[in-house]
Amino acid sequence: MNAGARVQRLLWASIGTKDPKVSDILYVRGLAAPFTVNTMPEATLKAFADHGEMAETLSVHTEEVLAKFAKAGIDMDALAAQLLDEGAAGFVRSWKDLMECIASKSVMLKAA
């Protein structure tokens, strides 16, 4: 970055909470960090604008948190691989659903 290269940024995708029992801005607060990209539902963005506050960022305690994971016996490489596989599979499912929807609509329009 200092030499002018484009930085690859970590992407947090769809960081809205699904569980109504937790804060509606839980992940925005927890995943905010320099040089990241956060996508979120409009409701989450509005909630953060309404009552969110930036404090410490993810990068402040990263090494400490990862050390706790390792101490608890969590294999970070295996976890990362699992999350990557599950995330990619979710995008593939969404893409296939979209393509099926487009094909179905195309058939309906040709028939009309």
C-alpha positions in Angstrom: 0.0 0.0 0.0 2.8 2.4 0.9 4.3 1.7 -2.6 1.1 2.4 -4.4 -0.3 -1.1 -4.7 -4.1 -1.6 -4.3 -4.9 -3.1 -1.0 -7.0 -6.2 -0.9 -9.7 -5.6 1.7 -11.5 -8.0 4.0 -15.2 -8.1 3.1 -17.9 -8.6 5.8 -21.0 -9.5 3.8 -24.6 -9.0 5.0 -23.7 -8.2 8.5 -27.3 -7.8 9.7 -28.4 -9.7 12.7 -31.1 -12.4 12.3 -31.8 -13.0 15.9 -34.2 -10.4 17.4 -32.8 -11.2 20.9 -29.4 -9.5 20.1 -28.5 -6.0 19.2 -29.5 -4.9 15.7 -26.0 -3.4 15.2 -24.0 -6.2 16.9 -21.9 -7.1 13.9 -21.4 -3.5 12.8 -19.8 -2.7 16.1 -17.9 -6.1 16.3 -16.5 -6.1 12.8 -15.7 -2.5 12.2 -12.0 -2.1 11.3 -9.8 -0.1 9.1 -9.4 -1.3 5.5 -12.5 -3.5 5.6 -15.7 -3.3 3.5 -19.0 -4.0 5.4 -22.2 -4.7 3.5 -25.4 -4.6 5.5 -29.1 -4.5 5.1 -30.6 -1.0 4.9 -32.3 -1.5 8.3 -29.0 -2.3 9.9 -27.4 0.8 8.3 -30.3 3.0 9.6 -30.1 1.4 13.0 -26.4 2.2 13.3 -27.0 5.8 12.1 -29.7 6.1 14.8 -27.9 4.5 17.8 -24.6 3.2 16.8 -21.3 4.4 18.0 -17.8 3.5 16.8 -15.5 2.5 19.6 -12.6 0.0 19.5 -12.2 -1.7 16.2 -11.7 -5.4 15.3 -7.9 -4.9 14.9 -7.4 -3.8 18.5 -7.8 -7.3 20.1 -7.3 -9.6 17.1 -4.2 -11.4 18.4 -5.6 -11.7 21.9 -8.8 -13.2 20.6 -7.0 -15.6 18.2 -4.8 -16.8 21.1 -7.9 -17.5 23.1 -9.3 -19.6 20.2 -6.1 -21.6 20.0 -6.0 -22.1 23.7 -9.6 -23.4 23.5 -8.5 -26.0 20.9 -10.1 -24.3 17.9 -8.2 -25.1 14.7 -8.3 -21.7 12.9 -7.1 -23.1 9.6 -9.9 -25.7 9.6 -12.4 -23.1 10.7 -11.3 -20.7 8.0 -11.6 -23.5 5.4 -15.0 -24.4 6.6 -16.3 -20.8 6.5 -14.8 -20.3 3.1 -16.5 -23.5 1.8 -19.9 -22.6 3.4 -19.7 -19.0 2.2 -18.8 -20.0 -1.4 -21.6 -22.7 -1.4 -24.1 -20.0 -0.3 -23.1 -17.7 -3.2 -23.3 -20.6 -5.6 -26.8 -21.5 -4.4 -27.9 -17.9 -4.7 -26.5 -17.7 -8.2 -28.2 -20.9 -9.3 -31.5 -19.7 -7.8 -31.1 -16.4 -9.7 -30.4 -18.2 -13.0 -33.4 -20.5 -12.5 -35.6 -17.5 -11.9 -34.4 -15.7 -15.0 -34.8 -18.9 -17.1 -38.4 -19.3 -15.8 -39.3 -15.7 -16.4 -37.7 -15.9 -19.9 -39.9 -19.0 -20.7 -43.0 -17.1 -19.5 -42.2 -14.0 -21.5 -41.6 -16.1 -24.7 -44.9 -17.9 -24.2 -46.8 -14.6 -23.8 
